[in-house]
Amino acid sequence: MAYLIWVVLIILVDQASKLMVVARLRPYQSVPVIDGLLFLTLAENPGGAFGLFRSQALLVMVVTAAISLGLLGALLFGRFHDGPFKLGLALIAGGALGNLIDRIRLGYVIDFIDLRFWRPVFNLADIAIVLGTAIIALALVLVRRAA
């Protein structure tokens, strides 16, 4: 049950951050946070990760919904005893659902974190997905080494 709190917390923080950025920036307006490194740039991403499948917005939405439901099902009904693995699932599910809310509500995902050395603009949900994936990968490597 504690891992569902992580899912909800990620969704809330992600959606709140997007609402704040949308309230303060115009589309594609860029504001420096750390000059030369970190900018807030409001972008609309109708596609999937890294802007892929831009012309397939409905397909991306359906696949995202299916994956999100599968992750929630695994988190609720899976027989995982490994805390890091469950945390990774919760982070991925929360991030995927945060972006899915945008897709359903707006038809695109709001992105705003702009690292000039990394071209795709992204958001907090994306960070949760990447972090969750890294935690699961690390947990699987460590479990395999222990066996």
N, C-alpha and C positions, 0 to 999 in steps of 0.2 A: 504493500500500500504506500509506503514511503516513496517509492519510485514514481508513483503517479503524481505525487506532489511536485517532483522535479519536472515532469511533463507539463503540468499546469503552470508552474513558475516560469519555465522557458517560454511558453506561449505568451504569458502576460508581459514579461519583460520585452520580448520581441515585438509584440503588437504596440506596446507603449512607446518603445523607441521609434518605431515607424511613424506613429501618430505625431510625435514631437518633431520629427524631421519634416514631415509633410506640412505641418503647421508653420514652419519657419523658412522653408526653402521652396523655390520654384523648380519645376522639372529641369534637370541638368545644370542647375546652379551649383557652384562648388565653393565651399568655404574652408580655408585652411584651419586645421586644429594644431598640427605640428608642421610648421612651414617646410615644404619640400618633401614631407613624408606621408602625413595623414591628412586627408581632406574629407569633409562631408559633402557628398555629391548625390543629389536626389536623382535616382534612375528608376525606370520602369522596365522590368524584365518579363516579357510575355512567354519566354521559353523556359527550358529546364536549366540545369546547372551550366554555368558559363555562357548562358544565352543560347544553348543548343536547342534545336527543335522549335524555333520561334513561330513557325507557321503551323505547329501542331499543338496549340495551347490546350485544346480539349483533351487530347491524348495525354499530355503531360499532367493535366489535372486528374484524370482518371487513374493513371499509374501512381501518382503521388497519394491519392486517396487509398488505393489498394495497399500500397506499401505501409502507409500510416496505420491502417486497420490491422495489418499483419503484425506490425511492431507492437501495437497495443495488445493484441491477442497473445503474442509471445510473452510480453511483460506480465500480463494478468494470469495466463494459464500455463505458461512454460514452467518446466521444472528445473530452473536454473538455480544453483546454490551459490554461484559466484557473484559477489556484490559488484565488482567492477563491470562484469558483463551486463548485469541488470542496469547499472548506471549508464553504460554506453547505449543500451537500447532506449532508455528513457530520454537521453540527450538527443538521439536521432529522431525519436518519435516526436518530441516537443518541437524540434526544429522543422521537421517535415510538416507537422500540423500548423505551425506558425505561418509557413509559406503557403500552405494549402488555404488557409483562411484568406490570405491576400488574393489568391487565384479565384476563389469562389466569389469574394466580395467585389474585386476590382477587375478581374480578368488578367492580372499580371502581378508579379511580386515586386514589392518596394525594396530597392537596394540603396545603400547610402554610405557604406564604409569604402573609402577610396584610398588605397595605397598605390601611389603613383608607380611603384616598381612592379606591382601586380595588377595587370590591366582589368580583370573583371571587378566591377564594383559588387559588394556583397552586403550581408546584413547579419544580425545576431543569430538568427535561425541557422544560417549557413555555418556560422562558427560552431554552434551546438552540434550540428550534423558531423562536421569534420572532427571535432573533439570526441564525440561519441564513437565514431569509427576508429579513431586512434586508440581509445581506451579498450575497445573490444579487441583490436588487433594485438595490442600489448598483452592483454589478459590471455588471449589464445596462445601467444608465443611463450609466456611465462608458464602456463599450464602444461604446454607441450614439453618444455624444458624440465619441469618438475617430474614428469612421468618417466 
